[in-house]
Amino acid sequence: MFVTVAVFVSMGSSKQVWLIRLSMLDPFSYSKDIKSIVLDDVHFEVKHIIRKNMKRIVLRVEKHNEIRISSSKVSYKRVQAFLHEQKEWILHRNAHLHTPFAEGTCFYYLSNRYKIKHHETSLKINEDSVYINPAKAKKHSDDFYKARAKEYVSSRLDHWKDIMGLTPSALRFRCAKKQWGSCSSKGVVTFNPYMMKLSHKMIDYIIVHELAHLQHLNHSKKFYALVEAYVPDYVDIEHNINALSSKFMN
């Protein structure tokens, strides 16, 4: 017996509704657990969470090539059959998952693209490749961007604050998913280290933009007039940055 439920799944800035069939369990069927399964030549690791008194098998695919199921104890054959029944949904969901540090994908630094290759030590760039430990890729990547931002962005900030005559009360760096920079009413300027994925010109614009907020804490005509005085083509640059934001802020 099966029941159908609606599940809301976040994918970037949008939300989609998936219909998942949940299997009613046979409470008298017990056996060994399932650890992996191959569906249309795609190998999946299966993580089975046993919960007492569950009457259904609940299926999740939240990580690439990894299936999570929750149920009470149920036979190996029953779980295997259930996963094959849900094969199309599993493969479709798996194909839409983002794997930013998969081998062969791109790593961005100062608008240059590097091909990701896996190794066991810390992050290292060599010619057109970046070598990264997949188990620690997110941390090593964030640490890389933070270190480079503290060095490069700080230097460019010194350059622009002398030209503009505007100096923040403090400088901070924080990885974020929604904004490249901010300026508080107390004059504290914060930059997103992921801006190191952008071009030199884009980074300069973000710095000028936040320094301009020290004089105009808004986006008024006076604010943009001040920005334009130092970055005449700011409209085009801002457009290009916005086009990259969803891709680079992670």
VEXDRENMAR-562386 format. One line per 4 residues: number of its first residue (from 1); their letters; for each residue y, x, z of C-alpha. Coordinates in steps of 0.1 Angstrom, whole numbers. Each point is the difference from the previous one (the first is absolute). Example, Ala and Ser with C-alpha at 12.3 -4.5 7.8 and 13.67 -1.06 7.14 Angstrom:
2
1> AS> -45 123 78  34 14 -7
***
This chain:
250
1> MFVT> 0 0 0  35 13 -9  36 -10 9  31 11 -19
5> VAVF> 32 12 18  34 12 -12  9 35 10  36 13 -4
9> VSMG> 0 37 -12  31 22 -1  3 22 -31  32 20 1
13> SSKQ> 29 -24 1  -20 -30 -11  -26 -22 16  -31 -15 -17
17> VWLI> -25 -25 10  -37 9 -2  -28 -25 3  -29 15 19
21> RLSM> -33 -17 6  -13 4 35  -38 -3 4  -15 -21 28
25> LDPF> -26 22 17  -36 -5 7  -1 6 38  -37 9 -1
29> SYSK> 2 28 -26  3 35 15  -6 35 -14  15 35 -6
33> DIKS> 37 4 -9  14 8 -35  20 32 -4  9 0 -38
37> IVLD> -4 -19 -32  5 6 -37  17 -28 -20  3 6 -38
41> DVHF> -3 38 5  27 0 27  -12 15 33  13 -18 31
45> EVKH> -3 11 36  -9 -31 21  13 -3 36  -18 -28 18
49> IIRK> 15 -12 32  -24 -20 22  16 -28 20  -19 -24 21
53> NMKR> 0 -38 -7  16 4 -35  -13 -27 -24  13 16 -32
57> IVLR> 2 33 -18  37 10 -3  8 24 -29  29 24 -3
61> VEKH> 9 27 -25  31 18 14  -8 36 -10  -10 14 -33
65> NEIR> -38 -1 -5  -6 -13 36  -13 -34 9  3 -14 35
69> ISSS> -21 -30 11  -1 -17 34  -29 -22 11  -26 -5 26
73> KVSY> -33 18 -6  -14 -8 -34  -26 15 -23  7 29 -23
77> KRVQ> -12 -22 -30  24 -28 10  30 23 2  -10 17 -33
81> AFLH> -4 -34 -17  34 -12 13  18 31 -13  -16 -4 -34
85> EQKE> 11 -36 0  36 11 7  -2 29 -25  28 -12 -23
89> WILH> 25 -5 28  -9 33 16  5 20 -32  32 -18 -9
93> RNAH> 15 5 35  -12 37 0  17 7 -33  34 -12 13
97> LHTP> 0 22 31  24 29 -1  -14 35 6  30 23 0
101> FAEG> -19 32 8  -30 -4 -23  -10 31 -19  17 1 -34
105> TCFY> 29 -22 10  36 12 2  20 15 28  37 0 -4
109> YLSN> 25 27 11  36 2 -13  -9 -22 -29  -28 23 -11
113> RYKI> -36 -13 -2  -29 20 14  -37 -9 -5  -17 -6 33
117> KHHE> -31 22 7  -20 -2 33  -7 29 23  -5 5 37
121> TSLK> 32 17 12  37 -9 2  20 -12 -30  8 26 -26
125> INED> 18 -1 -34  -12 23 -26  14 -2 -36  -6 -36 -12
129> SVYI> -24 -10 28  2 -9 37  -29 7 23  -4 -24 29
133> NPAK> -26 -8 26  -10 -36 -7  -9 -7 36  35 10 11
137> AKKH> 19 -7 -32  25 -26 14  10 22 29  2 32 -20
141> SDDF> 20 -17 -27  25 -15 24  3 33 18  7 17 -33
145> YKAR> 28 -24 -10  15 2 35  1 38 0  15 1 -35
149> AKEY> 25 -27 8  13 18 31  5 31 -20  13 -13 -34
153> VSSR> 18 -33 10  17 17 29  13 27 -23  13 -26 -25
157> LDHW> 15 -20 28  20 30 10  12 4 -36  11 -36 -3
161> KDIM> 16 -5 34  23 29 -7  10 -14 -34  5 -36 14
165> GLTP> 14 10 33  -24 -23 18  -24 12 27  -27 -20 18
169> SALR> -3 1 37  -38 7 -3  -26 5 -27  -35 -15 2
173> FRCA> -30 -3 -22  -25 -29 1  -27 -10 -25  7 -36 -11
177> KKQW> -13 -26 -25  32 -19 -7  30 22 -1  10 35 -10
181> GSCS> 27 5 26  22 -17 25  32 6 20  6 -15 34
185> SKGV> 33 -12 15  -1 31 21  -1 23 -30  -37 9 2
189> VTFN> -14 6 -35  -38 -4 -5  -18 11 -32  -35 -9 -12
193> PYMM> -20 32 -7  -16 -17 -29  32 5 -19  -14 35 -7
197> KLSH> -21 -17 -27  32 -8 -19  21 22 -22  28 23 13
201> KMID> 26 -24 -15  -15 -30 17  -1 18 33  36 9 -3
205> YIIV> 9 -36 -7  -18 -12 31  18 25 21  34 -9 -14
209> HELA> -8 -37 5  -7 4 37  29 23 6  23 -26 -16
213> HLQH> -12 -24 27  17 21 26  33 -12 -15  -11 -35 -12
217> LNHS> -29 -14 20  -7 -27 -27  -5 -3 -37  35 -10 -9
221> KKFY> 20 9 -31  17 28 20  -34 13 10  -12 2 -36
225> ALVE> 33 14 -12  -5 29 24  -36 5 -12  12 -1 -36
229> AYVP> 26 27 7  -28 25 7  -29 -15 -21  16 -16 -31
233> DYVD> -34 -12 -14  -12 -14 33  -9 -34 -15  -26 16 -24
237> IEHN> -13 23 28  -4 -29 24  -18 -20 -26  -25 28 -6
241> INAL> -5 5 37  -7 -37 6  -26 1 -28  -19 27 18
245> SSKF> 4 -13 36  -32 -21 3  -20 29 -15  14 28 20
249> MN> 6 -15 34  -35 6 14
***
